[in-house]
Amino acid sequence: MALDRKGELLRAKAARALGTHKVSDAVAKVKNGNELVQLGYAWVTMGQPDKGIALIEEGIAKGGLKHPDDAKLRLGQALLQ
C-alpha cells in the first residue's frame, strides 16, 4: 500500500513538471535510484517515453535499487512503448 501512495506522489510530481515541461524540476526532488525509476515510469505512462526511459536508465545506473529486476522490467516495458 505504501508503494502505491509513493507512486501516486511521484506521478503527481511528474504531472506538475509536465505542466511546465521541465523534467529537471521533478528530478531535482528525487533522492535515489528507486524514485528515479518510479518517476521515469510515470513519465512513460503519461505519454513521454523518451523522458521516462532516460530517467529509468539513470535510476538503474545510480544503483542501490531495492528490486533491480523490477527496474529492468520497467525499462523493458518503457522501451516497447
C-alpha positions in Angstrom: 0.0 0.0 0.0 2.8 2.4 0.9 4.4 1.8 -2.6 1.1 2.7 -4.3 1.0 6.0 -2.3 4.6 6.8 -3.2 3.9 6.0 -6.8 0.9 8.4 -6.7 3.1 11.1 -5.3 5.7 10.6 -7.9 3.1 10.7 -10.7 1.8 14.0 -9.2 5.4 15.4 -9.2 5.8 14.3 -12.8 2.4 15.8 -13.8 3.4 19.1 -12.3 6.7 19.0 -14.1 5.0 18.0 -17.3 2.8 21.1 -17.0 5.9 23.2 -17.0 7.7 20.9 -19.4 10.7 20.7 -17.1 11.9 17.2 -16.2 14.6 18.8 -14.1 12.1 20.2 -11.7 10.8 16.8 -10.8 14.3 15.1 -10.9 15.7 17.7 -8.5 13.4 16.4 -5.8 14.3 12.8 -6.3 16.7 11.3 -3.8 17.6 7.8 -5.0 17.6 5.3 -7.9 14.3 3.8 -6.8 12.5 7.1 -7.1 14.1 7.9 -10.4 12.8 4.6 -11.8 9.3 5.3 -10.5 9.3 8.8 -11.8 10.6 7.7 -15.1 7.9 5.1 -15.5 5.3 7.7 -14.5 6.6 9.8 -17.4 6.2 6.8 -19.7 2.6 6.2 -18.7 1.9 9.9 -19.3 3.0 9.6 -22.9 6.5 10.9 -22.6 8.6 7.7 -23.2 11.8 9.5 -24.2 12.0 11.4 -20.9 10.9 8.4 -18.9 13.4 6.0 -20.4 16.2 8.4 -19.7 15.1 8.6 -16.0 14.7 4.9 -15.6 18.2 4.3 -17.1 19.6 7.0 -14.8 18.0 5.3 -11.8 19.4 1.9 -12.7 22.8 3.4 -13.2 22.7 5.1 -9.9 22.3 1.8 -8.2 21.1 0.9 -4.7 17.8 -0.3 -6.0 15.5 -2.4 -3.7 14.3 -4.5 -6.7 16.8 -4.2 -9.6 15.0 -6.8 -11.7 11.7 -4.8 -11.4 13.6 -1.7 -12.6 14.9 -3.5 -15.6 11.4 -4.8 -16.3 10.0 -1.3 -16.2 12.8 -0.2 -18.6 11.8 -3.0 -21.0 8.1 -2.0 -20.8 9.0 1.6 -21.5 11.1 0.6 -24.5 8.2 -1.2 -26.0 6.0 1.9 -26.0 
